[in-house]
Amino acid sequence: MSTRRRLEALAALAAGALLALSASASASPTLRFKAEPFPITGFPHTGYILGAGTALGAEYSISGNEYGGFPPPLIGVNVYFPAGAQVHPAGFPTCSKAVLERSGPRACPAGSAAGPVGQARGIVAFGDERVEETTTVESFYAPGGGLEFFTTGHTPVSLEILSSGHYVQLHGAGGYGLELVTEVPLVSTVPGADYASVEFISVEAGSAYRSHGRSFYYGTLPPSCPADGFAVKTEAIFDRGGAVPEVPEPVTVSYRAPCPRK
């Protein structure tokens, strides 16, 4: 790794460390969120640089005892990006939900992976017994510009979970830019058992390709940064088993990310 690449990576890690925040509310899980912009391997001048292409890593840590001693089941994750951040899905190969459901990630076209394989950890139920399970999370570009997340677990139970994300507010609203809305299905290991709880998620998405001497990036940072930094927000939505209104109140983390170098 070159000295410049090491410096960029360290800058991204330092920025991510500053973005680690948490939120909690009465009778709600505690949510911790960390975001780290990364350089794209093989593409110089990417990472946490104004106006540049970037990959984004995100980590979610969830704790609580509202659901039999564990956090309630996660059913949605929303990410509000800074105003001016953009995605450019044109030209990237895609893998549809139908293909993933029918044949799994092995059937996805080359280049459709949105990032490296991530990880998630949760609690699954066998009757009254609760057991920890670690899974892999693979992200893919979806037709229409969204993302598909394919989660696979093997021990102690075989799991295949497909979560779909789509972008809304493409021109921004409420002081933020575009929003990624991801729906997470409820997972039951055996009929009548409690749903699985999620305690940790780590994923990274964003890549690039070259064509006719030009580089094309899936995601780019805003070209300028407000004096007080970028406004960023995330929401985790949990199933409450009918104890709350049909639209559950999300647990929210918001912050101002420090400006990157020009």
C-alpha positions as CSV (number, residue, x, y, z in Angstrom):
1,M,0.0,0.0,0.0
2,S,1.4,3.4,-1.0
3,T,2.0,6.2,1.6
4,R,-0.8,8.2,0.1
5,R,-3.3,5.3,0.2
6,R,-2.3,4.6,3.9
7,L,-2.9,8.3,4.7
8,E,-6.3,8.2,3.0
9,A,-7.3,5.0,4.8
10,L,-6.2,6.5,8.2
11,A,-8.2,9.6,7.4
12,A,-11.3,7.6,6.7
13,L,-10.9,5.6,9.9
14,A,-10.4,8.7,11.9
15,A,-13.5,10.2,10.4
16,G,-15.5,7.0,11.1
17,A,-14.3,7.0,14.8
18,L,-15.7,10.5,15.2
19,L,-19.1,9.4,13.8
20,A,-19.7,6.6,16.4
21,L,-22.8,7.8,18.3
22,S,-25.7,6.2,20.1
23,A,-29.3,6.9,20.8
24,S,-31.7,5.4,23.3
25,A,-35.3,6.0,24.5
26,S,-37.5,4.7,27.3
27,A,-38.6,1.1,26.6
28,S,-36.6,1.2,23.3
29,P,-33.4,-0.6,22.3
30,T,-30.1,1.3,22.4
31,L,-28.6,2.0,18.9
32,R,-25.0,2.7,18.2
33,F,-23.9,3.6,14.7
34,K,-20.5,4.1,13.0
35,A,-20.0,5.2,9.4
36,E,-16.6,5.1,7.7
37,P,-16.0,6.4,4.1
38,F,-13.3,4.2,2.3
39,P,-11.2,4.7,-0.8
40,I,-12.2,2.4,-3.6
41,T,-9.5,-0.2,-4.3
42,G,-7.7,0.5,-7.6
43,F,-9.2,4.0,-8.0
44,P,-7.0,6.8,-6.8
45,H,-8.4,10.0,-5.4
46,T,-11.4,8.3,-3.8
47,G,-12.5,8.0,-0.2
48,Y,-13.3,10.9,2.2
49,I,-12.6,13.6,-0.3
50,L,-15.1,16.4,-1.4
51,G,-16.8,15.5,-4.7
52,A,-14.9,12.2,-5.0
53,G,-16.2,8.6,-5.4
54,T,-16.3,6.7,-2.2
55,A,-17.3,3.4,-0.6
56,L,-19.2,3.6,2.7
57,G,-18.9,1.2,5.6
58,A,-21.6,1.1,8.2
59,E,-21.8,-0.7,11.6
60,Y,-24.9,-1.0,13.8
61,S,-24.8,-2.2,17.4
62,I,-28.2,-2.9,19.0
63,S,-28.8,-3.7,22.7
64,G,-31.9,-4.1,24.8
65,N,-34.1,-6.5,26.8
66,E,-37.5,-5.6,25.5
67,Y,-38.0,-9.0,23.7
68,G,-37.5,-11.7,26.3
69,G,-34.2,-10.3,27.4
70,F,-33.0,-9.2,23.9
71,P,-33.7,-6.4,21.4
72,P,-37.1,-6.6,19.6
73,P,-36.8,-7.9,15.9
74,L,-35.4,-5.4,13.5
75,I,-37.8,-4.7,10.5
76,G,-36.2,-1.6,8.9
77,V,-33.1,0.5,8.6
78,N,-33.2,4.0,7.0
79,V,-30.1,6.1,6.2
80,Y,-30.2,9.8,5.4
81,F,-27.1,10.9,3.5
82,P,-25.7,14.4,3.5
83,A,-27.2,17.0,1.2
84,G,-25.3,16.8,-2.1
85,A,-24.3,13.1,-1.9
86,Q,-25.3,11.2,-5.0
87,V,-25.6,7.7,-6.3
88,H,-25.0,6.9,-10.0
89,P,-26.3,3.4,-10.7
90,A,-26.1,3.6,-14.5
91,G,-23.7,1.1,-16.0
92,F,-23.3,-1.1,-13.0
93,P,-24.4,-4.8,-13.4
94,T,-27.4,-5.7,-11.2
95,C,-28.7,-8.8,-9.5
96,S,-32.5,-9.0,-9.0
97,K,-34.4,-10.1,-6.0
98,A,-35.9,-12.9,-8.1
99,V,-32.5,-14.3,-9.0
100,L,-31.3,-14.1,-5.4
101,E,-34.5,-15.9,-4.2
102,R,-34.2,-18.6,-6.8
103,S,-30.5,-19.3,-7.0
104,G,-28.7,-17.2,-4.4
105,P,-25.6,-15.0,-4.8
106,R,-23.7,-17.5,-7.0
107,A,-26.1,-16.6,-9.9
108,C,-25.4,-12.9,-9.7
109,P,-23.5,-11.3,-12.7
110,A,-19.9,-10.3,-12.3
111,G,-19.6,-6.8,-11.0
112,S,-23.0,-6.7,-9.4
113,A,-21.6,-7.0,-5.9
114,A,-21.9,-3.6,-4.2
115,G,-19.0,-4.3,-1.8
116,P,-17.1,-7.0,0.2
117,V,-18.9,-9.6,2.3
118,G,-20.1,-8.1,5.6
119,Q,-21.3,-9.7,8.8
120,A,-24.3,-9.7,11.1
121,R,-24.9,-11.3,14.5
122,G,-28.2,-12.0,16.2
123,I,-30.2,-14.3,18.5
124,V,-32.4,-17.1,17.2
125,A,-35.0,-19.0,19.2
126,F,-35.6,-22.8,19.5
127,G,-38.7,-22.9,21.7
128,D,-37.6,-21.3,25.0
129,E,-33.9,-21.5,24.1
130,R,-32.1,-18.5,22.7
131,V,-28.8,-19.0,20.7
132,E,-26.4,-16.6,19.1
133,E,-25.8,-16.9,15.4
134,T,-23.3,-15.1,13.2
135,T,-24.1,-14.6,9.5
136,T,-22.6,-13.2,6.3
137,V,-24.2,-10.3,4.5
138,E,-23.6,-9.8,0.8
139,S,-24.8,-6.6,-1.0
140,F,-25.7,-6.3,-4.6
141,Y,-26.9,-3.5,-6.9
142,A,-30.5,-4.0,-7.7
143,P,-32.4,-3.1,-10.9
144,G,-33.8,0.4,-10.6
145,G,-30.9,1.7,-8.6
146,G,-31.5,0.2,-5.1
147,L,-29.6,-2.5,-3.2
148,E,-30.3,-6.1,-2.2
149,F,-28.7,-7.6,1.0
150,F,-28.5,-11.4,1.1
151,T,-27.8,-12.7,4.6
152,T,-26.7,-16.3,5.1
153,G,-26.3,-18.3,8.3
154,H,-25.2,-21.9,8.9
155,T,-24.9,-22.5,12.6
156,P,-26.9,-23.3,14.7
157,V,-29.6,-22.9,12.1
158,S,-29.5,-22.5,8.3
159,L,-30.8,-19.1,7.3
160,E,-31.2,-17.2,4.0
161,I,-32.7,-13.7,4.4
162,L,-33.2,-11.1,1.7
163,S,-33.5,-7.4,2.5
164,S,-34.3,-4.8,-0.1
165,G,-33.3,-1.2,-0.1
166,H,-34.5,1.6,-2.3
167,Y,-33.7,5.3,-2.5
168,V,-36.2,8.1,-1.8
169,Q,-36.0,11.9,-1.6
170,L,-33.4,11.9,-4.4
171,H,-33.2,15.7,-4.3
172,G,-33.0,15.8,-0.5
173,A,-35.4,17.1,2.2
174,G,-35.3,18.3,5.8
175,G,-31.6,19.3,5.6
176,Y,-30.5,15.9,4.3
177,G,-29.9,14.4,0.9
178,L,-31.2,11.2,-0.5
179,E,-32.5,8.5,1.8
180,L,-31.9,4.7,1.6
181,V,-34.9,2.8,3.0
182,T,-34.3,-0.9,3.7
183,E,-36.9,-3.4,4.8
184,V,-35.8,-6.3,6.9
185,P,-38.1,-9.4,7.0
186,L,-39.1,-11.1,10.3
187,V,-37.3,-14.4,10.7
188,S,-38.7,-17.4,12.7
189,T,-36.5,-20.5,13.0
190,V,-39.4,-22.9,13.8
191,P,-43.2,-22.4,13.7
192,G,-44.3,-20.6,16.8
193,A,-40.9,-19.6,18.0
194,D,-39.9,-16.0,18.7
195,Y,-38.5,-14.0,15.8
196,A,-34.8,-13.5,15.5
197,S,-33.2,-10.5,17.1
198,V,-30.3,-8.5,15.5
199,E,-27.5,-7.2,17.7
200,F,-24.8,-6.3,15.2
201,I,-24.5,-5.5,11.4
202,S,-21.4,-4.5,9.5
203,V,-21.6,-3.8,5.7
204,E,-19.8,-1.8,3.1
205,A,-21.1,-0.7,-0.3
206,G,-19.8,1.4,-3.2
207,S,-17.6,0.5,-6.1
208,A,-16.4,1.9,-9.5
209,Y,-15.6,0.8,-13.0
210,R,-13.7,2.1,-16.0
211,S,-15.0,2.5,-19.5
212,H,-13.4,4.3,-22.5
213,G,-10.7,5.8,-20.3
214,R,-13.1,7.2,-17.7
215,S,-13.9,6.1,-14.2
216,F,-17.5,5.8,-13.0
217,Y,-18.4,5.7,-9.3
218,Y,-21.6,4.4,-7.7
219,G,-21.5,6.9,-4.9
220,T,-20.0,10.4,-4.6
221,L,-19.5,12.8,-1.7
222,P,-21.0,16.3,-1.9
223,P,-18.7,18.8,-3.7
224,S,-18.8,21.2,-0.7
225,C,-19.3,20.9,3.0
226,P,-21.1,23.3,5.5
227,A,-19.0,24.9,8.1
228,D,-20.5,22.8,10.8
229,G,-20.1,19.5,8.8
230,F,-22.4,17.1,7.0
231,A,-25.8,16.3,8.5
232,V,-26.3,12.5,8.7
233,K,-29.0,10.4,10.3
234,T,-30.0,6.8,10.6
235,E,-33.1,5.1,11.9
236,A,-33.7,1.5,13.1
237,I,-37.3,0.3,13.2
238,F,-38.3,-2.6,15.4
239,D,-41.3,-4.9,15.5
240,R,-43.3,-4.4,18.7
241,G,-45.8,-7.2,18.3
242,G,-48.8,-5.0,18.0
243,A,-48.1,-3.2,21.3
244,V,-47.7,0.1,19.4
245,P,-49.4,1.8,16.4
246,E,-49.0,0.2,13.0
247,V,-46.0,2.5,12.2
248,P,-43.5,1.9,15.0
249,E,-41.5,4.8,16.3
250,P,-37.9,4.5,15.0
251,V,-34.8,4.7,17.2
252,T,-32.7,7.5,15.7
253,V,-29.1,8.6,15.7
254,S,-28.2,11.9,14.0
255,Y,-24.9,13.9,14.0
256,R,-22.8,16.3,12.1
257,A,-19.9,14.6,10.4
258,P,-16.6,16.6,10.2
259,C,-15.8,18.0,6.8
260,P,-13.3,16.0,4.7
261,R,-10.2,17.4,3.1
262,K,-10.7,19.2,-0.3
